Amino acid sequence: MKNSTQILHSNLNINSNSIDNSPLHTAIQPSITYHYDSAEHLIEVFQGKRKGFTYARQSSPTILALEEKVNQLEQGRGTLVFSTGMAAISDTFIALLKQGDHIVTSHHLFGNTLSFFKILERLGFDVSYIDCTDAQTVARAIKSTTRFFFTETISNPLTLIPDLTAISELLKQKKIFSIIDNTITTPFIFKPTDMGFSFSMNSLSKYLGGNGNSLAGSITDLGNYDGANDDHILPQYKKLDIDNCLMLQLKKKALRDQGATLSPYNAFQVSQGMDTASLRLKQHAKNTALITEYLSQHPKVAIVNHPLLSSHPQHQRAQKLFGSDNQDSQQYLGGILSFILKSDLDSHSPIQAIKLLNHFRIILRSTHLGDARTMSIPIAPTIFNEHGVDGRKKIGIDEGLIRLSIGIEEPDDLLEDLEQALEKI
Ligand SMILES: *Cc1c(COP(=O)(O)O)cnc(C)c1O
């Protein structure tokens, strides 16, 4: 079964034992707690000796159905969902870190993830921010204390692509725990488990949910990392279930103790969004290809960043890593692109970018990405404002950089909107 088929049937399998036959959707279950027919039953569920729910901060039926859905897509050993993508990232690190640990990560990260790593630095953790497009740089950054590696599959807004193949080999050799942020690619396009990475993380608020109506995040244990022999995993979890001790610790230390639980209402909405994600990705791909080509040939545009362009530094790598899902016409290499107008590049300012955005009639002025609607944002004075001019320069964010998150509208409408706005500046 293809992923897109499988996902439409995932709730059906979970619900097949319920008394009302097999509902297509797991119902929204708002109950916080449960009643048991005996105290022994209550104790057994608490101790993990019997299946069941205790308190909804850890799990509940609607949450479980969504976790199962993400897990099937990622081909994982287990998945946990959180209230947001940021909660999934930060709570996972807090649940697994130990004093003295060193983290290697990319300096091209989602702004808030980068900002979270700065918190870890303030708490005394050693974090190296490097260029992950080159595996040699990753190799050089690894120390005896390196315990974690974190990167995104396609960076935003510059669309840079780490050398995931070589990095995965390196990390396996050194037994370093890895977390891959799969948000921009989604598990429909890329499966981090195939390369042996430890965890895959998704912001479900983006392409997978797709409708801009619910925040959510997920962490999937891909079953590739040996938690049993890692002293980061507490003895009580190894004793309880040696094969799943990693996930068990995450469930207790990330979800139960930090409490960024997803609401069942949002879980339901995200779950419905996921049913049509593969279809949306095809339209995202088609529109992104047309807009990338249009902008790259426009006389008022100086630079376009997207892996589809043969001028992109990781054009071939992108096709190799993410191009396999080419079911019909168009490869999806991420629905994010960024560009700079010639006049802004010359003046190192976002003046013309701001004018352009104000002329858009269909393309929204919004900070979100991976939505069904096309969205635009001047990056420097918004998402990377806290970095300051020097900080932005260091990571290659030009003052005039505009990010587009390409939606699923009719491509002609989007191209016309771009054309009329570009004409006016
Ligand atoms: C949005 C995003 C996040 C954070 O997800 P939220 O659900 O908004 O908290 C993390 N990583 C990437 C790549 C993202 O785009």
The ligand as an ORCA input file, in Angstrom:
! r2SCAN-3c Opt
* xyz 0 1
  C       7.398     25.543     12.180
  C       8.589     24.736     12.352
  C       8.946     24.229     13.608
  C       8.138     24.520     14.839
  O       6.840     24.032     14.740
  P       5.591     24.686     15.506
  O       4.536     23.657     15.329
  O       5.278     25.978     14.850
  O       5.997     24.875     16.927
  C      10.089     23.450     13.697
  N      10.844     23.194     12.623
  C      10.533     23.667     11.392
  C      11.410     23.329     10.241
  C       9.407     24.449     11.217
  O       9.122     24.922     10.007
*
